[in-house]
Structures are given as C-alpha cells and as structure tokens.
Amino acid sequence: MVATDHHALQIVGDEESSKRRQILDGARKVFMDLGFDGASMGEIARAAGVSKGTLYVYFADKNRLFEAIVEEEKLEQGKTAFNFDPGRDVDTTLPEFGRAYIGLLCRPGGGSAIRTVMAIAERMPEVGSRFYTQVIAATVDRFAAYLEARAKLGELAIDNYQLAAWQFMQMCQATLFQAFIFQAKPAPSPEQIARVVDSATRVFFAAYRAKAE
C-alpha cells in the first residue's frame, strides 16, 4: 500500500512538473512577443493551453511568473560547470572558459531570457539585481579567484583580479554578444567564438602574463 501511494504521488508530481513547464513555456513566449506590460494572465493561459484557474493555482500573478522564468535561466546557466581548478594552467583554462562562456551566453534561444531580464530590470530591480548577483557576478568571482591562484604561482602578474576577470570576459564578447542580444545576427558558430576568444586570450596574456626574470 505504501509503495502504491508512493507511485501515485510520483505520478502526480510528474504531472505537476509537466504542467508548470507548460505554463512557463507559454509565459516566456508571451513575454517576448508582447513585453511584460502587454502580457496578461489570460494571454499567458491561452499560450500555455491551460485555464486561467489552473494558471492561478501555480502562479499568483505575472510578477511571480516572470521571477520563475528568471530563476530557470539562472539554473540553466548554473548547469555549465566552468572548470576553474587552480591546478590547471592558464593556457588551457582561459580559452576553454572563454569558449564555454560565450557558447552559453549566445546559445540559440538563450538570448530571450537575458533580453527579458534586461527589459524588466528597471521595473523590478530586485529581480535584475538577483540575476546579476547570482549568475553574472558569481562567475566573475570564481574566475577572479582562479586568476589570483595562478598569479600566486607566478604565472600571471595582476593588480586587480576582479577587473582582469571582467576584462577577459568582456573581450570574449566582442563582436558576438551585442549583435546576438539585439538580434542583429544569429547565434555565433563555434568557429566564430573560437576566433574571438583566441584573440581575447592573446590580448589578456600580453597585459597580464608574468614576465620571465
């Protein structure tokens, strides 16, 4: 009996998860098509293929819906495990990180969530701030800590690790991210990403590689 109850609960849980996913997918499309102000709970319910009553069971209002979409983007980006093992040399780690970072940032379909966060940050600063802190700044902090570890081993000569981390990440975005986020160009190919990241790596090393004594 206990096993049967557990199985039944699992089925209910899977159905709940599937319904929530259905709602979030519909909401994401409506937010992108109509913007936050233009989106209504009725429109979201229609896009998701659920009743308004069902929609309100899962989300009290569109603010909560939007926050859930932002949380999903945070989790999606968190799945990419950048390897900042302090034992790995910079010649291996930097180009590998740059490629993975831009591949994530400019992945097909990935720009919509970022554009939505940027569009709503002024109206809902706590959402924008949380996304920035938990997604962007967290990656910078981990990268800066890696650079500091390698500098202590004599591989790099850096005065400001946070600034150096930002500089490398921004250089990797050059010609790629803004064109993608503003939909001027499609997601860059792996070859395009590699070309820009390799250039960024050369510039970074020209500024920060420790000089042999």
Residue pairs with C-beta under 8 A, 6 or more apart in sequence:
19 50
19 54
19 58
20 58
22 48
22 49
22 50
23 44
23 48
23 50
23 54
23 55
23 58
23 59
23 65
24 65
24 68
24 69
24 72
25 48
26 44
26 45
26 46
26 47
26 48
26 49
26 50
27 39
27 44
27 47
27 48
27 62
27 65
27 66
27 69
28 69
28 112
28 113
28 116
29 47
30 39
30 43
30 44
30 47
31 39
31 66
31 69
31 116
32 112
32 115
32 116
34 43
35 119
36 62
36 66
36 116
36 119
36 120
36 123
39 62
40 62
41 52
41 55
41 56
41 61
41 62
42 52
44 55
44 62
44 65
45 51
45 52
45 54
45 55
48 55
59 65
59 68
63 124
66 116
66 120
66 124
66 127
67 124
67 127
69 113
69 116
70 113
70 116
70 117
70 127
70 130
70 131
72 113
73 113
73 114
73 117
73 131
73 135
74 131
74 134
74 135
76 110
76 113
77 104
77 135
78 135
80 100
80 104
82 97
82 100
82 101
82 139
82 142
82 143
83 93
83 96
83 97
84 93
84 97
84 142
84 143
84 145
84 146
85 93
85 146
86 145
86 146
86 149
86 150
89 150
89 155
90 147
90 150
90 155
90 156
90 205
90 209
93 146
94 168
94 201
94 204
95 194
95 197
95 198
95 201
97 143
98 168
98 169
98 172
98 193
98 197
98 200
98 201
99 190
99 193
99 194
99 197
101 139
101 169
101 172
102 172
102 173
102 176
102 177
102 188
102 193
102 196
102 197
103 190
103 193
104 110
105 114
105 173
105 177
105 180
106 176
106 177
106 180
106 187
106 188
106 193
107 187
108 186
108 187
110 187
111 180
111 181
111 183
111 187
114 181
115 181
117 127
117 128
117 131
118 128
118 181
120 127
120 128
121 127
121 128
121 129
122 128
139 169
140 162
140 165
140 166
140 169
141 162
143 165
143 168
143 169
144 161
144 162
144 164
144 165
145 161
147 156
147 158
147 161
147 164
147 165
148 158
148 161
150 156
151 157
151 158
151 161
151 210
154 210
155 209
155 210
156 208
156 209
156 210
157 208
157 209
157 210
157 211
158 164
158 208
164 204
164 208
167 204
167 207
168 200
168 201
168 204
171 199
171 200
171 203
171 204
172 196
172 197
172 200
174 196
174 199
174 200
175 196
176 188
176 192
176 193
176 196
178 184
179 185
180 186
180 187
180 188
188 196
